[in-house]
Amino acid sequence: MPAPQSRSSALGPDSVIPDKLYFKIGEVSTLVGVAPHVLRYWEREVAAIRPGKTASNQRRYRRKDVELFREIKRLLYEEKYTLAGARKRIANPGKHVIEPGDLQETGSDCAASRSTPMVRPPDDSGIQMKFGSQESQRVRLKALRKGLHEIIELCGGKA
């Protein structure tokens, strides 16, 4: 006869969050897929996460905290944000502007490519740009082309 499975064996980073009011740090750790000390660090760094405490001073996380931890993990591990960038993104969820220092360096020597903020379209909308008239489009595209050539030259490439 197989050994009975514990409740937490079905939990994991890809599992559905159980329908309960409060979660202990070990459960949240399993649901998010990071160690408890990482959760405590993120908790200190992100003001939106403020768990309650029990009479014995244990953390009590709510469902929204678990969802927020999962979003932080996604931003850090998949989108390659720094913690500061993820904190900004969480504080302003509708604003999709990435500023210098918000993303982790990926081995490129050229920091010039992120010297000005870039606008990221919402994930589900696709890229939509409104330029106005055709003349306005030409002017903006020429300016964009010139800027891209400058970036390539700064990175040591030929324009």
C-alpha positions as CSV (number, residue, x, y, z in Angstrom):
1,M,0.0,0.0,0.0
2,P,1.5,3.4,-1.0
3,A,2.4,5.8,1.7
4,P,-0.1,8.6,2.1
5,Q,1.0,11.9,0.6
6,S,1.3,14.9,2.7
7,R,-0.8,18.0,2.0
8,S,2.3,20.0,0.9
9,S,3.5,17.4,-1.7
10,A,0.9,18.7,-4.1
11,L,2.1,22.3,-3.7
12,G,4.7,23.9,-5.9
13,P,5.6,27.0,-7.9
14,D,3.2,25.9,-10.7
15,S,0.4,24.7,-8.6
16,V,-2.9,26.4,-7.8
17,I,-2.8,28.5,-4.6
18,P,-5.0,26.6,-2.1
19,D,-8.2,28.4,-1.0
20,K,-7.4,29.3,2.6
21,L,-7.1,32.5,4.6
22,Y,-3.5,32.3,5.8
23,F,-0.3,30.6,4.9
24,K,2.8,29.9,6.9
25,I,6.2,30.9,5.5
26,G,7.1,27.3,4.7
27,E,3.9,26.9,2.6
28,V,4.6,30.2,0.8
29,S,8.1,29.1,0.2
30,T,6.9,25.9,-1.5
31,L,4.2,27.7,-3.5
32,V,6.6,30.3,-4.8
33,G,9.6,28.1,-5.2
34,V,12.2,30.0,-3.2
35,A,13.7,29.6,0.2
36,P,12.1,31.2,3.3
37,H,15.0,33.6,3.8
38,V,14.5,34.9,0.3
39,L,10.8,35.6,1.1
40,R,11.9,37.4,4.3
41,Y,14.4,39.5,2.3
42,W,11.8,40.4,-0.4
43,E,9.4,41.3,2.4
44,R,11.8,43.8,3.8
45,E,12.5,45.3,0.4
46,V,9.0,45.5,-1.1
47,A,6.6,47.7,1.0
48,A,3.5,46.1,-0.5
49,I,4.2,42.9,1.4
50,R,3.3,43.2,5.1
51,P,2.2,39.9,6.6
52,G,0.4,39.7,9.8
53,K,1.9,38.0,12.8
54,T,0.4,35.3,15.1
55,A,0.6,35.5,18.9
56,S,3.8,33.4,18.7
57,N,5.3,36.0,16.2
58,Q,5.0,33.7,13.1
59,R,4.3,35.3,9.8
60,R,0.8,34.9,8.4
61,Y,0.6,35.5,4.6
62,R,-2.6,36.1,2.7
63,R,-3.4,34.9,-0.8
64,K,-2.5,38.3,-2.2
65,D,1.0,38.1,-0.6
66,V,1.5,34.7,-2.3
67,E,0.5,36.1,-5.6
68,L,2.7,39.1,-5.1
69,F,5.7,36.9,-4.2
70,R,5.0,34.9,-7.4
71,E,5.0,38.1,-9.4
72,I,8.3,39.3,-7.9
73,K,9.8,35.9,-8.7
74,R,8.6,36.2,-12.3
75,L,10.0,39.7,-12.7
76,L,13.3,38.8,-11.2
77,Y,13.9,35.4,-12.8
78,E,12.0,35.6,-16.1
79,E,11.9,39.3,-17.0
80,K,15.4,39.9,-15.5
81,Y,14.5,42.9,-13.4
82,T,16.6,43.9,-10.5
83,L,14.7,44.0,-7.1
84,A,14.6,47.8,-7.3
85,G,13.0,47.6,-10.8
86,A,10.5,44.9,-9.7
87,R,9.6,47.1,-6.7
88,K,8.9,50.0,-9.1
89,R,6.9,47.8,-11.4
90,I,4.8,46.5,-8.5
91,A,4.2,50.0,-7.1
92,N,3.1,51.3,-10.6
93,P,1.4,48.2,-12.3
94,G,-0.1,50.2,-15.2
95,K,3.2,52.0,-16.1
96,H,5.5,50.0,-18.3
97,V,8.6,52.2,-18.4
98,I,11.9,50.5,-17.8
99,E,14.6,52.9,-16.5
100,P,18.4,52.4,-16.3
101,G,19.2,50.0,-13.5
102,D,15.8,48.3,-13.5
103,L,17.1,45.4,-15.5
104,Q,20.0,43.1,-14.7
105,E,23.0,43.4,-17.0
106,T,23.3,40.5,-19.4
107,G,27.0,40.6,-20.2
108,S,26.9,43.5,-22.7
109,D,29.5,46.2,-22.2
110,C,27.2,48.8,-23.8
111,A,25.2,50.6,-21.2
112,A,24.3,53.3,-23.8
113,S,21.4,51.1,-25.0
114,R,19.7,51.8,-21.7
115,S,20.7,55.4,-21.2
116,T,17.1,56.6,-21.8
117,P,13.9,55.0,-20.5
118,M,12.1,52.6,-23.0
119,V,8.5,52.0,-23.0
120,R,7.4,48.3,-22.8
121,P,3.9,47.6,-24.2
122,P,1.5,45.6,-22.0
123,D,2.1,41.9,-22.3
124,D,-1.3,41.1,-23.7
125,S,-1.8,43.9,-26.2
126,G,1.0,43.6,-28.7
127,I,2.9,46.6,-29.9
128,Q,0.8,49.6,-30.8
129,M,2.3,52.9,-31.9
130,K,0.4,56.0,-32.9
131,F,2.4,58.4,-34.9
132,G,-0.2,60.8,-36.3
133,S,0.3,62.0,-39.9
134,Q,2.7,60.5,-42.4
135,E,5.0,63.4,-42.2
136,S,5.1,63.0,-38.4
137,Q,5.9,59.3,-38.9
138,R,8.8,60.2,-41.2
139,V,10.3,62.7,-38.7
140,R,10.0,60.3,-35.8
141,L,11.5,57.3,-37.8
142,K,14.4,59.4,-39.0
143,A,15.1,60.5,-35.4
144,L,14.8,56.9,-34.2
145,R,17.2,55.7,-37.0
146,K,19.7,58.4,-36.0
147,G,19.5,57.4,-32.4
148,L,20.0,53.8,-33.2
149,H,23.1,54.6,-35.3
150,E,24.5,56.6,-32.3
151,I,23.9,53.6,-30.0
152,I,25.6,51.3,-32.4
153,E,28.6,53.6,-32.7
154,L,28.8,53.9,-28.9
155,C,28.9,50.2,-28.6
156,G,31.8,50.0,-31.0
157,G,29.9,48.8,-34.1
158,K,29.8,50.3,-37.5
159,A,26.7,52.3,-38.4
